[in-house]
Amino acid sequence: MYKNALKEDLIRVVEDLDGTVESTDTIVKLKTKIENSSTFESDPDFVKTLIQNCIDERVSRNEREVTLEKQKIELAKLQLAKLEKEVELQTAKNKALSLNPAAKVEEK
């Protein structure tokens, strides 16, 4: 039932079951609060589903965050490549001007 559950998942479940969470609560204490709740006693399958949903939502949220970070990195790489091309172009223009100062290179 608690496989792959993190403390943050258990905290959320306890709060969802209208329990109180203390900052000093350990994972064992949180599990005890869940198992001693009236909801768990009357419908343990519901609580198991609630725990699994919390885990699934956390995993999904983490996957979205990883995807977003990868997209940010890819965007930064593309921006860097663009800047490198702009520097390369400006260097070529400067070289052309230094070889033939009378020639005028059109600026963008």
C-alpha positions in Angstrom: 0.0 0.0 0.0 2.8 2.4 0.8 5.2 1.2 -2.0 6.8 4.3 -3.6 5.1 6.6 -1.2 7.2 9.5 0.0 6.7 11.5 3.2 5.1 14.3 1.2 2.5 11.8 -0.2 1.7 10.6 3.3 1.4 14.2 4.6 -1.1 15.0 1.9 -3.1 11.8 2.6 -3.3 12.6 6.3 -4.4 16.1 5.5 -7.0 14.8 3.0 -8.3 12.5 5.7 -8.8 15.6 7.9 -5.9 14.7 10.1 -3.4 17.1 11.5 0.3 16.8 10.6 3.0 18.0 12.9 6.4 19.1 11.6 8.0 16.4 13.7 5.9 13.5 12.3 7.9 10.7 10.9 6.8 8.4 8.1 5.9 5.7 10.7 3.8 8.2 12.6 2.1 9.4 9.4 1.3 5.7 8.5 -0.2 5.2 11.9 -2.4 8.3 11.6 -3.6 7.0 8.2 -4.3 3.5 9.5 -6.0 4.8 12.6 -8.3 7.2 10.7 -12.0 6.5 10.6 -11.9 6.6 6.8 -9.3 3.8 6.7 -11.3 1.7 9.1 -14.5 2.1 7.1 -13.0 2.0 3.6 -9.4 0.9 3.3 -9.6 0.5 -0.4 -10.5 4.2 -0.8 -7.5 5.2 1.3 -5.2 2.9 -0.8 -6.5 4.6 -3.9 -6.0 8.0 -2.4 -2.4 7.1 -1.6 -1.8 5.8 -5.1 -3.4 8.9 -6.6 -1.0 11.1 -4.5 2.0 9.1 -5.7 0.8 9.2 -9.4 0.2 13.0 -9.2 3.7 13.6 -7.7 5.4 11.4 -10.3 3.4 13.1 -13.1 4.3 16.6 -11.7 8.0 15.6 -11.5 7.9 14.3 -15.1 6.4 17.6 -16.3 9.0 19.6 -14.4 11.8 17.5 -16.0 10.3 18.0 -19.4 10.0 21.7 -18.8 13.7 21.9 -17.7 14.8 20.0 -20.8 12.8 22.4 -23.0 14.5 25.3 -21.3 17.9 23.8 -21.8 17.1 23.2 -25.5 15.9 26.8 -25.9 19.1 28.1 -24.3 21.1 25.9 -26.7 19.2 27.3 -29.7 19.7 30.9 -28.4 23.4 30.2 -27.9 23.7 28.8 -31.5 22.0 31.9 -32.8 24.3 34.2 -31.0 27.3 32.2 -32.2 26.1 32.6 -35.8 25.6 36.3 -35.3 29.1 36.6 -33.9 30.4 34.6 -36.9 28.6 36.8 -39.3 29.9 40.0 -37.7 33.4 38.6 -37.7 33.1 37.9 -41.4 31.8 41.4 -42.0 34.7 42.9 -40.0 37.2 40.8 -41.9 35.7 41.8 -45.3 35.9 45.5 -44.3 39.5 45.1 -43.1 40.4 43.5 -46.4 38.6 46.2 -48.5 37.9 49.3 -46.5 36.3 51.0 -49.5 33.6 48.2 -49.7 30.5 48.8 -47.7 28.9 45.8 -46.2 25.1 46.2 -45.7 24.0 46.1 -42.1 20.8 44.5 -41.0 
